[in-house]
Amino acid sequence: MMTRYLQITPLLLVLGLFFIGPILIISIVSFWDYNEFSLIPDFVWTNYQELFGSQVTYTIYLNTFKFTLLTWLCTFLIGFSVAYFLAFHVRSLSWQMALFLLCTVPFLTSNIIRMIAWIPVLGRHGLVNSGLQTAGIIDQPLDWLLYSDFAVVLAFVHLYTLFMVVPIFNSMMRIDRSLIEAAYDAGASGWQTLWQIILPLCKPGIAIGSIFVITLVMGDFVTVQTMSGGQSASVGVAMNNKRALLQYPAAAADAMVLLVTVLIIVALLMRAVNIRKEL
């Protein structure tokens, strides 16, 4: 018995130091008071009252949910399509690995570099507007391509699609190919096989990918600030603005509410799908 406790002690120390500890500190600070000059250790509900009593909070959360839903939908459609192609249309294992590694090439650069790369593409005088004007499709540059909600969602999809591809691809590779052959032998069409066999068996991978995408998007603020030009708001942006103004207790309250919101979403996903089959 003593040996068992000694074996798990290092893991408990790491989790306590780098995971539980910071969350406890943020939780404690969220109840502190503050003024223009200093933090006041106390136990007050002011930060949460101001947070839930402001209409701006609900508007920001709705905007964050909008970004999250659109990003999840786009990453799911792209991720499922890419994973399906790699798993069922690429027969050679070597080609599967080569193409899969090719999908990871963008991750060799930082997120900021990949976001900035969109600016000369989507700007008023960027490649897209120039190409459309040259082709005679538009007369004036399209202003909504950059520094807009469209640009934010596009950047999110670019940054996080791989987090959807990997778990779905893993689920598809575990599917017994004899099931698909039996479905075809029974007269099922390609769409019926996809909808009734492949998609249900990929639910654990879809849930894992969804958890990755949702948590990353809801906590992101750099992408929203950069790609919207400061014109769009999200929970992460609001939290970062309060931190910049040294309003740490208010930012901590934002962080705790966001943490609880994300945990509820994750709990609902884990309740709907048995993710343990994938782990």
C-alpha positions, 0 to 999 in steps of 0.5 A, a space after each residue: 500500500 505504501 509503495 502505491 502512494 509513493 508511486 502516485 506522489 510525484 504526479 500529485 505534486 505536479 498536478 497540485 503545483 501546476 494545475 490545482 494551485 494556480 486555480 486556487 490562487 485565481 479563485 481566492 483573488 477573485 474575491 479580493 477588492 481593489 482600487 486604482 493603486 493596490 489590491 485589497 485582500 478581502 472576501 467580497 462579492 463585488 467582482 461577481 456582482 459587477 460581472 453578472 449585473 452588467 449587460 456587457 457581460 452577456 453580450 460578450 459571452 454571446 459573441 464568444 459563443 458565436 465564434 466558438 460555434 462557427 469555428 467548431 462547425 467549420 473545423 468539424 466539416 474540414 477535419 472530418 473530411 480530411 480524416 475521412 480521406 486519409 483513413 479510407 481513400 489513402 491505402 498506403 500507410 506510408 502515404 497516410 503518415 506523409 500526408 498527416 505530417 504535412 497537415 502538421 507543417 503549419 504548427 512549426 510556426 507560431 500562431 501569431 506568425 500564421 495570423 499575421 500572414 493573413 493580413 496581406 492576403 485579406 487586406 484592401 490591397 491584398 491578394 484576394 481583393 486584387 485577384 477579384 478586382 483583376 477578374 472583374 468580379 468586384 469594383 471596390 475592395 471588400 472591407 469585411 475580409 479583414 478586421 472583422 468577425 469573418 477574419 476572426 473565425 477564419 484565423 480560428 479555423 486555420 489555427 485549430 483545425 488540426 485539433 479536430 483532424 487528429 482525434 477523428 482520424 484516430 477513431 476512423 483508423 480503429 473502425 473494423 473495415 469488415 463492418 463497412 464491407 458488410 454494409 456495402 454487401 447489404 446494399 447500403 449506399 456510401 451516404 448510408 454507410 457514412 451516416 449510420 456506421 462511420 459517423 456513430 463510431 467516430 463520436 468519441 473522436 469528434 467529442 475529443 476534437 470538440 473539447 480541444 477546439 471549444 476550450 481553445 477558442 473560448 480562452 483565446 484573446 490574441 486572435 480576436 484582437 489581431 484579426 478584428 483590429 480591436 473591433 470584436 470582443 470576447 471573454 478572453 479580450 475582456 479578461 486581458 483588458 482588465 489585467 492590463 488595467 491592473 484590475 486583477 480581482 475582476 479579471 480573476 472573477 472573469 476567469 473563474 466564470 469562464 472556467 465553470 462555463 467551459 467545464 459545463 460544456 465539457 461535462 455535457 460532451 462527456 455525458 453525451 459520448 463515452 470518451 473513455 472508449 477513445 482513451 
